[in-house]
């Protein structure tokens, strides 16, 4: 998968036990052990936009419960009453919507 945006791991406790320091060492993330868990001591960017995400990076983000990628549907056309419209008809500001509503109720 190609990364759609940059991703960093933040400073702080990870909740992971010390046996899992290998992930952090592989990605050159500075850590220390505090109260039996791994703490990240310096924020580190692990994924760069438009680069390939490897399995080690993906596994670490999963362990840290960081899910930076979004999946969404992009509407390009609208079908209503057997007519097809461009999606731009949905680009209305709140002021336009309120104005149309006021006109419809005769305000």
N, C-alpha and C positions, 0 to 999 in steps of 0.2 A: 504494500500500500504506500502511496505517496502522501506525505503529511500536508494537510491543507493550511496549517499554521504552526508557528513556533510553540514549543512546549517546554516548560521548566519545572523542576521539582523544587518545592519551597523548603525553606529552613524549618526545622522543628522535628518533633517525634514522629516516627513512622509506624509504631506499633508492631514492627517486625523484630523477631528474636535475632540475637547476634550470629546465629548460624547462617544467616542469609546475606552476610556482608559481601559475598562474591558478586552479586548483581551491581552493587555500588562501586566496587573496585573496578569491574569491567568497564563501567561508564565514567570512571574517574570522578566520582562524587565523594566529597569529603564528609566523613561520618565520625561519630564517636558513640561509645556505648554508655548509656545513662539508665540506671535502674532496670537493667536487664533487657533494654530494647535499643534499637539503632536510632540515633538522632542525626539528622542532616545538619551540618554546621555552616554550610554555604550554599546558597541557591545556585543551581546549575541547569543550564539549558541542555536538554538531552535530545531534542528533536528540532530540526530546522525546517522551515517551510519549503515545500517542493522537493524534499529529499526523501529517499526511501526509508521507511520505518523497519528496522530489523527486529527479529524475534526477542532479543535481549531487552531492547527498549520497550517493546510492547509488554513483555512479561513484568518488567519493573513497574510500569505504569499501572498494570492490572493489580499487582500486589499492593501498591499505594492507593488504589481506588481513585486514580486520576483518569478520567475519561474525557479527553479534550476534543474529541472529534464529534461533529454533528452530522446528522443525516436529515435531510428535509426534502420536501417535494417543491419543485419550482413550477408554478402554474404558468402556462404559456397561452392557452386558449380556454374559453368558457363556452359551454353548450347550454343554451336556454331556449326552450320552445322551438327547437329545430333550427336555431340560429347560432352561428359561431362568432364569438367576439374575441378580440385581443385582450390579454390579461390586463392591459393598461387601464381598462375601464374600472378596475378595482382600486386604482391609485387615487383615492379621494381623501382629502384632508378632513379632519373633524368639522371644520367650519363649513365646508361644502355640504357635508352630510346634514348638519343642523339646518342650514339654509334650505335644503331640499325638503326636509321634514316640516319646517315651518310653512313653506309654500303649500305642501300637500294638505296641511290641516287648516290652511287659511289664516294663519297667524300674522 
